[in-house]
Amino acid sequence: MKGQSRLDQIMDYLKSHNLVTVDQLVAAIEASPATIRRDLIKLDREGVISRTHGGVTLNRFIPAQPTTQEKSQRNLAEKQAIARQAASLVKAGDAVVLDAGTTTLELARQLTHLPLRVITADLHIALFLSEFKQIEVTIIGGRIDDSSQSCIGDHGRRFLRTLNPDIAFVSCNSWSLEKGITTPTEEKAGLKQDLLGNARRRVLLADSSKYGSWSLFCVSPLQSLTDIITDRHLDADACTAMDGQAFQLMLTI
């Protein structure tokens, strides 16, 4: 089994169990104890889990942002489904702001047939879309964050404040109805706030594995959004809690 697929299985198992042992994971994942221990060390370093004498538990506080490489293969099918749903909101001629992230990169791949103006902080997205002549691409500029290969800082924030886009798509590593969209750094929080600020439609793209997690800095309460697109694995209680909120919740099929 590929390493990333195994990590996803471990995460799925932890989401449905409060505290698990290495032996339980060995039986559930069908991998050797040594392999499971190596995976747990990796997840522990990323801040995703907490290891105790009694076993392992999911850490819902995200202290630091994982790198683009680390995120690229996590929940890929869910991200692609979210991207397809998000693409249905975009029409020819729109001015679209795309946040940095692996889910928004999947969205960019769904938009190549449309004439658009796209503004992004993400170097990967900008380079990819620049190959398509009908898409005018603008990158916000500023200092490059080496973990996400995206622009951060006041230069980009000032530029984003001048825009009035038709639709802005924001991504995140953690979100919940109680704490909203959160991020590990103040700099990222400010950038995402300005990215959403003047958009006519403000859409969160986030897979269900990130729900219920939080980081130190709040970007926005969910109620300030117009739409949330996530996958169909979102917990039923969370879906019920979001019913009747100001935003539209869309689950992929």
C-alpha positions in Angstrom: 0.0 0.0 0.0 1.3 3.5 -0.9 2.4 5.5 2.1 0.0 8.4 1.6 -3.0 6.0 1.1 -2.0 4.4 4.4 -1.8 7.7 6.2 -5.3 8.5 4.9 -6.5 5.2 6.3 -4.9 6.0 9.7 -6.6 9.4 9.7 -10.0 7.9 8.8 -9.7 5.4 11.6 -8.7 8.0 14.2 -11.7 10.2 13.2 -14.0 7.4 14.3 -12.2 6.4 17.5 -11.3 8.6 20.4 -8.1 6.8 21.4 -6.4 3.9 19.5 -3.4 1.7 20.1 -0.7 0.7 17.6 -2.0 -2.9 17.7 -5.5 -1.6 16.8 -4.1 0.3 13.8 -2.0 -2.7 12.7 -5.2 -4.8 12.6 -7.3 -2.1 10.9 -4.7 -1.0 8.3 -3.1 -4.4 7.8 0.4 -3.1 8.0 3.4 -4.0 10.2 3.9 -2.5 13.7 7.1 -0.9 12.4 5.4 0.7 9.5 2.5 2.0 11.6 5.0 3.5 14.1 6.9 5.3 11.3 3.6 6.7 10.0 2.6 7.9 13.5 6.0 9.6 14.0 5.4 11.5 10.7 1.9 12.5 11.7 3.1 13.5 15.2 5.7 15.8 13.6 3.1 17.4 11.5 1.0 18.1 14.6 -1.9 16.0 13.3 -2.0 13.5 16.2 -1.1 13.4 19.9 0.7 10.4 21.2 0.2 9.3 24.8 1.1 6.3 27.0 -2.4 5.0 26.3 -2.3 5.3 22.5 -2.9 7.8 19.8 -5.6 10.4 19.4 -6.4 12.9 16.6 -5.1 16.4 17.4 -7.8 18.9 16.2 -5.5 21.9 16.9 -3.3 22.6 13.8 -0.2 24.4 15.0 1.5 24.8 11.7 0.7 24.7 8.0 1.6 21.5 6.2 3.6 21.9 2.9 2.0 21.7 -0.5 3.9 18.4 -1.1 2.5 17.0 2.1 -1.1 18.0 1.2 -1.0 17.1 -2.5 -2.2 13.5 -2.3 -4.4 13.7 0.8 -8.0 13.2 0.1 -7.4 13.7 -3.6 -10.7 12.2 -4.8 -12.6 14.5 -2.4 -10.7 17.6 -3.6 -11.4 16.8 -7.2 -15.1 16.4 -6.5 -15.2 19.7 -4.6 -13.4 21.3 -7.5 -15.9 20.0 -10.0 -18.8 21.4 -7.9 -17.0 24.7 -7.5 -16.4 25.0 -11.3 -20.2 24.9 -11.9 -20.4 28.3 -10.1 -18.1 30.1 -12.6 -19.3 31.5 -15.9 -17.5 32.9 -18.9 -16.1 36.4 -18.3 -16.0 36.2 -14.5 -13.2 37.7 -12.5 -12.2 35.0 -10.1 -9.8 35.0 -7.1 -8.2 31.7 -6.2 -6.6 31.2 -2.8 -3.4 29.2 -2.6 -3.9 25.5 -2.0 -4.2 22.0 -3.5 -8.0 22.1 -3.7 -8.0 25.5 -5.5 -5.3 24.0 -7.9 -7.8 21.2 -8.7 -10.4 23.9 -9.3 -8.0 25.7 -11.7 -7.8 22.5 -13.7 -11.6 22.6 -14.2 -11.7 26.2 -15.5 -9.4 26.0 -18.5 -12.3 26.0 -21.1 -13.6 29.4 -20.0 -12.5 32.9 -20.8 -11.7 34.4 -17.4 -9.7 36.9 -15.4 -8.0 35.0 -12.6 -6.2 36.5 -9.7 -4.2 34.3 -7.4 -1.5 34.1 -4.7 -0.5 30.6 -5.8 2.5 30.2 -8.0 1.4 26.7 -9.2 -2.0 28.0 -10.2 -0.6 31.0 -12.0 1.9 29.0 -14.0 -0.7 26.3 -14.9 -3.3 28.8 -16.1 -0.8 31.0 -17.9 -0.8 28.2 -20.6 -4.3 29.0 -21.6 -4.7 32.1 -23.9 -8.3 32.8 -23.0 -7.4 33.2 -19.3 -5.9 36.5 -18.1 -3.8 35.6 -15.0 -2.6 38.0 -12.4 -0.5 37.0 -9.4 -0.8 39.3 -6.4 3.0 39.5 -5.8 5.0 39.9 -2.6 7.2 37.6 -0.6 7.0 33.8 -1.4 6.0 31.5 1.4 8.3 28.4 1.0 5.8 25.9 2.5 3.0 26.8 0.1 4.8 28.4 -2.8 2.4 31.3 -2.7 2.6 35.1 -2.2 2.2 36.6 1.3 2.7 40.0 2.8 1.3 43.5 2.6 2.0 44.0 -1.1 -0.5 41.3 -2.0 -3.0 42.4 0.6 -3.0 46.0 -0.7 -3.7 44.7 -4.2 -6.5 42.4 -3.1 -8.3 45.3 -1.4 -8.5 47.1 -4.8 -10.4 44.3 -6.4 -14.2 43.7 -6.7 -14.3 40.1 -8.1 -17.3 38.1 -9.1 -16.3 35.2 -7.0 -13.5 34.4 -4.5 -12.6 30.8 -3.6 -10.8 30.4 -0.2 -9.2 27.2 1.1 -8.1 26.3 4.6 -6.5 23.6 6.8 -9.2 23.9 9.5 -12.8 25.0 9.7 -15.8 24.6 12.0 -19.2 26.2 12.7 -18.0 27.3 16.1 -14.6 28.7 15.2 -15.0 29.5 11.5 -12.1 29.4 9.1 -8.8 29.4 10.9 -5.1 29.3 10.0 -1.8 28.9 11.9 -0.3 32.3 11.0 -1.6 35.9 11.4 -0.1 36.7 8.0 -2.1 34.0 6.2 -5.3 35.0 8.1 -5.0 38.7 6.9 -4.4 37.7 3.3 -7.4 35.4 3.2 -9.6 38.1 4.8 -8.6 40.5 2.0 -9.1 37.8 -0.6 -12.7 37.4 0.5 -13.3 41.1 1.4 -14.9 42.6 -1.7 -16.1 39.5 -3.6 -19.7 39.3 -4.7 -19.7 35.6 -3.9 -17.4 34.1 -1.2 -16.9 30.4 -1.3 -15.0 28.1 1.0 -13.6 24.9 -0.5 -12.6 22.4 2.2 -12.8 18.7 2.5 -14.6 17.1 5.5 -11.3 15.8 7.1 -10.5 19.4 8.1 -13.9 20.0 9.8 -13.8 20.4 13.6 -10.1 21.4 13.5 -8.8 24.8 14.4 -5.7 26.9 14.4 -4.7 30.0 16.3 -5.9 32.8 14.0 -9.4 33.3 12.8 -9.9 34.2 9.1 -13.7 34.5 9.1 -16.8 33.1 10.7 -18.7 30.8 8.3 -21.7 33.1 8.4 -19.7 35.7 6.3 -19.5 33.3 3.4 -22.1 32.8 0.7 -21.3 29.1 0.0 -19.4 26.2 1.5 -18.5 23.2 -0.7 -17.3 20.1 1.0 -17.5 16.3 0.4 -20.3 14.0 1.3 -18.4 12.5 4.2 -19.1 15.5 6.4 -20.5 14.4 9.7 -24.3 14.3 9.8 -24.4 16.3 13.0 -22.3 19.1 11.4 -24.7 19.1 8.4 -27.6 19.5 10.7 -26.0 22.3 12.6 -25.4 24.2 9.4 -28.9 23.8 8.1 -30.6 27.2 8.0 -27.4 29.2 8.2 -26.8 32.3 6.0 -24.5 30.4 3.7 -25.4 27.6 1.2 -23.8 24.2 2.1 -23.1 22.1 -0.9 -22.0 18.4 -0.6 -20.4 16.6 -3.5 -21.9 13.4 -4.7 
